[in-house]
Amino acid sequence: QVQLVESGGGLVQPGGSLRLSCVASGFTFGYYAMRWYRQPPGKERELVAGISSFGGSTSYADYVKGRFTISRDNAKNTVYLQMNSLRPEDTAVYYCNAVQGSTNDYWGQGTQVTVSS
């Protein structure tokens, strides 16, 4: 069955870094665009970054540009989110999303990122 499993979250001090990973299985990973979303406490889920199916195109929300980098390794069925210069407002549950067209849309269970001193 389809699975997206995120890892790499945790507690980090402001200014620190984390790298999130999302391992996919149960579908043809290389044919899917991948996205990272996050949901801060008490707020709506928001798009953080996206990468095209073969990695040639990336996009970022304004609030993470220059600090976060999305990448993928299709041989490992894995998408990454490198997060640098973390701020308290980056605290959220981070979700991995796989999308193909308008009908195939899969989500992971999320990983908690907490930025606090």
C-alpha positions as CSV (number, residue, x, y, z in Angstrom):
1,Q,0.0,0.0,0.0
2,V,1.0,3.6,-0.4
3,Q,3.2,5.0,2.4
4,L,5.0,8.2,3.1
5,V,7.1,8.1,6.2
6,E,8.6,11.3,7.5
7,S,11.5,11.5,9.9
8,G,14.1,13.9,11.2
9,G,12.0,16.2,13.3
10,G,12.8,17.2,16.8
11,L,13.7,20.0,19.2
12,V,16.3,22.6,18.0
13,Q,17.5,26.0,19.2
14,P,16.8,29.1,17.1
15,G,19.4,29.4,14.4
16,G,19.9,25.7,14.2
17,S,19.3,23.2,11.4
18,L,17.4,20.0,10.8
19,R,17.0,17.8,7.8
20,L,13.7,16.1,7.3
21,S,13.3,13.0,5.2
22,C,10.3,11.3,3.6
23,V,10.5,7.8,2.3
24,A,7.9,6.7,-0.2
25,S,6.6,3.3,-1.1
26,G,3.7,1.7,-2.9
27,F,3.7,4.0,-5.9
28,T,6.1,5.1,-8.7
29,F,7.8,7.9,-6.8
30,G,9.7,9.3,-9.8
31,Y,6.4,10.2,-11.5
32,Y,5.1,12.3,-8.6
33,A,5.8,15.9,-7.6
34,M,6.6,16.2,-4.0
35,R,5.8,18.9,-1.5
36,W,6.4,19.7,2.1
37,Y,3.6,21.3,4.1
38,R,3.5,22.4,7.7
39,Q,0.8,23.1,10.3
40,P,1.8,25.4,13.1
41,P,-0.1,25.1,16.4
42,G,-3.6,26.4,16.1
43,K,-3.2,27.3,12.5
44,E,-4.0,26.0,9.0
45,R,-1.8,23.7,7.1
46,E,0.5,25.7,4.7
47,L,2.7,24.9,1.8
48,V,6.4,25.1,2.5
49,A,8.2,23.9,-0.6
50,G,7.7,21.7,-3.7
51,I,9.8,19.9,-6.2
52,S,8.9,18.5,-9.6
53,S,8.9,14.8,-10.4
54,F,12.5,14.7,-11.8
55,G,13.8,17.5,-9.6
56,G,14.3,20.1,-12.2
57,S,12.1,22.6,-10.6
58,T,11.6,23.8,-7.1
59,S,9.5,26.4,-5.4
60,Y,9.3,27.9,-1.9
61,A,7.0,29.9,0.3
62,D,8.4,33.4,0.9
63,Y,8.8,32.7,4.6
64,V,11.4,30.0,4.0
65,K,13.2,31.2,0.9
66,G,16.9,31.3,1.4
67,R,16.7,29.1,4.5
68,F,15.1,25.8,3.4
69,T,16.1,23.6,0.5
70,I,14.0,20.8,-0.9
71,S,15.6,17.9,-2.8
72,R,14.9,14.4,-3.9
73,D,16.6,11.1,-4.6
74,N,14.5,9.1,-6.9
75,A,16.8,6.1,-6.6
76,K,16.0,6.0,-2.9
77,N,12.3,7.1,-3.2
78,T,13.1,9.9,-0.8
79,V,12.5,13.6,-0.6
80,Y,14.3,15.9,1.8
81,L,13.8,19.3,3.4
82,Q,17.0,20.9,4.7
83,M,16.1,23.6,7.2
84,N,18.6,26.1,8.2
85,S,18.5,29.3,10.4
86,L,15.4,27.9,12.1
87,R,13.1,30.4,13.9
88,P,10.5,29.8,16.6
89,E,7.8,30.5,14.1
90,D,9.0,27.5,12.1
91,T,7.6,25.3,14.9
92,A,5.0,23.0,13.3
93,V,4.1,19.5,12.3
94,Y,5.7,19.0,8.9
95,Y,4.0,16.8,6.3
96,C,5.2,15.1,3.2
97,N,2.8,15.1,0.2
98,A,3.0,13.3,-3.2
99,V,0.8,14.5,-6.0
100,Q,0.2,13.4,-9.6
101,G,-2.5,15.2,-11.6
102,S,-5.7,15.9,-9.9
103,T,-6.5,12.4,-8.6
104,N,-3.4,11.0,-6.9
105,D,-2.6,12.8,-3.7
106,Y,-0.9,11.0,-0.8
107,W,0.1,12.3,2.7
108,G,2.5,11.2,5.4
109,Q,1.7,11.1,9.1
110,G,3.8,14.2,9.9
111,T,6.9,14.9,12.0
112,Q,7.1,17.5,14.8
113,V,9.6,20.3,14.6
114,T,10.0,22.5,17.6
115,V,12.3,25.6,17.6
116,S,12.9,26.8,21.1
117,S,15.6,27.9,23.4
